[in-house]
Amino acid sequence: MGELLERVKLNLLVNGNGIVENFKNNSLYFYEKYQKSDRDVQSINIKDMYPGAFYFLHYLDDSNWLKFAPVFLVDFRKFDNKVILIAVNFNFIPIEIRAQIFDKYITNDDFEKNNYLKVDYEGMYRELLKVGFEYSLMEFNAAQIKIVHRIHLELLPRFLYAQHPINKYDPKKLVEIWQAKLDRREERHKEIISSILSEYYDINKEISEKYDLMRDHIKRIQTSLTKYGKI
């Protein structure tokens, strides 16, 4: 067990009686934090976001799972006057699994200094693929981000056991999504590794025939972009 899992274990004893109470208390705690800015939950400019850190996004989208998103930023891409952030969206991952994914990347020194973690897109994708949650690695258009808070690593054990109160946490639903995605993981993987991100955002062209499993995902991105991405 690494440093993160040890801290999660301790926080579960300190911030509530069991996972359910921890989740409720942590969610309300961060909700209050998002109304302001301090050292631990700092409101920052979008241009100051950097891969390797944890953030909470208030995002323009129809889905609450994207509108209020706790994320880990992995990478960003620039094309056609757009900046697209690629991040792990924790709304799609059961809370008991979240810390396991990042445990090996964080040391005690990282917690104290609030370091950016050394995780790139390929490494993060491989880790998520192992547990079947690679679809939680999602794209966010920078132009659609309204507010962003950076989460200090010392609060990460609580952050991973929280989400915005407006989003109902339904572990059964998350498992159902995971099981459905798992059945065609290899096919989706082949589409992802051969995909071109700029095609996702090209609303002036029909979605390429090479996309099958990714088609609905791309449609959702394009619908969101048309509705909110040109503000």
Secondary structure as the mmCIF struct_conf table of DSSP 4:
data_model
#
loop_
_struct_conf.conf_type_id
_struct_conf.id
_struct_conf.beg_label_comp_id
_struct_conf.beg_label_asym_id
_struct_conf.beg_label_seq_id
_struct_conf.end_label_comp_id
_struct_conf.end_label_asym_id
_struct_conf.end_label_seq_id
HELX_RH_AL_P HELX_RH_AL_P1 GLU A 3 VAL A 14
BEND BEND1 ASN A 15 GLY A 18
HELX_RH_AL_P HELX_RH_AL_P2 ILE A 19 LYS A 33
TURN_TY1_P TURN_TY1_P1 TYR A 34 GLN A 35
BEND BEND2 LYS A 36 LYS A 36
BEND BEND3 ARG A 39 ASP A 40
STRN STRN1 VAL A 41 ILE A 44
HELX_RH_3T_P HELX_RH_3T_P1 ILE A 46 ASP A 48
TURN_TY1_P TURN_TY1_P2 PRO A 51 GLY A 52
BEND BEND4 ALA A 53 ALA A 53
STRN STRN2 PHE A 54 TYR A 59
BEND BEND5 ASP A 61 ASP A 62
HELX_RH_AL_P HELX_RH_AL_P3 ASN A 64 LYS A 67
STRN STRN3 PHE A 68 PHE A 79
TURN_TY1_P TURN_TY1_P3 ASP A 80 ASN A 81
STRN STRN4 LYS A 82 ASN A 89
HELX_RH_3T_P HELX_RH_3T_P2 PHE A 90 PHE A 92
BEND BEND6 ILE A 93 ILE A 93
HELX_RH_AL_P HELX_RH_AL_P4 ILE A 95 PHE A 102
HELX_RH_3T_P HELX_RH_3T_P3 ASP A 103 TYR A 105
HELX_RH_AL_P HELX_RH_AL_P5 ASN A 108 LYS A 113
TURN_TY1_P TURN_TY1_P4 ASN A 114 ASN A 114
HELX_LH_PP_P HELX_LH_PP_P1 ASN A 115 LEU A 117
HELX_RH_AL_P HELX_RH_AL_P6 TYR A 121 VAL A 131
TURN_TY1_P TURN_TY1_P5 GLY A 132 GLY A 132
HELX_RH_3T_P HELX_RH_3T_P4 GLU A 134 SER A 136
STRN STRN5 LEU A 137 ASN A 141
HELX_RH_3T_P HELX_RH_3T_P5 ALA A 142 GLN A 144
STRN STRN6 ILE A 145 ILE A 151
HELX_LH_PP_P HELX_LH_PP_P2 HIS A 152 HIS A 152
HELX_RH_3T_P HELX_RH_3T_P6 LEU A 153 LEU A 155
HELX_RH_AL_P HELX_RH_AL_P7 LEU A 156 PHE A 159
TURN_TY1_P TURN_TY1_P6 LEU A 160 TYR A 161
TURN_TY1_P TURN_TY1_P7 PRO A 165 ILE A 166
BEND BEND7 ASN A 167 ASN A 167
HELX_RH_AL_P HELX_RH_AL_P8 PRO A 171 LEU A 182
TURN_TY1_P TURN_TY1_P8 ASP A 183 ARG A 184
HELX_RH_AL_P HELX_RH_AL_P9 ARG A 185 ILE A 193
TURN_TY1_P TURN_TY1_P9 SER A 194 SER A 194
HELX_RH_AL_P HELX_RH_AL_P10 LEU A 197 TYR A 200
TURN_TY1_P TURN_TY1_P10 TYR A 201 TYR A 201
TURN_TY1_P TURN_TY1_P11 ILE A 203 ASN A 204
BEND BEND8 LYS A 205 LYS A 205
HELX_LH_PP_P HELX_LH_PP_P3 GLU A 206 SER A 208
TURN_TY1_P TURN_TY1_P12 GLU A 209 LYS A 210
BEND BEND9 ASP A 212 ASP A 212
TURN_TY1_P TURN_TY1_P13 LEU A 213 MET A 214
HELX_RH_AL_P HELX_RH_AL_P11 ARG A 215 TYR A 228
BEND BEND10 GLY A 229 GLY A 229
#
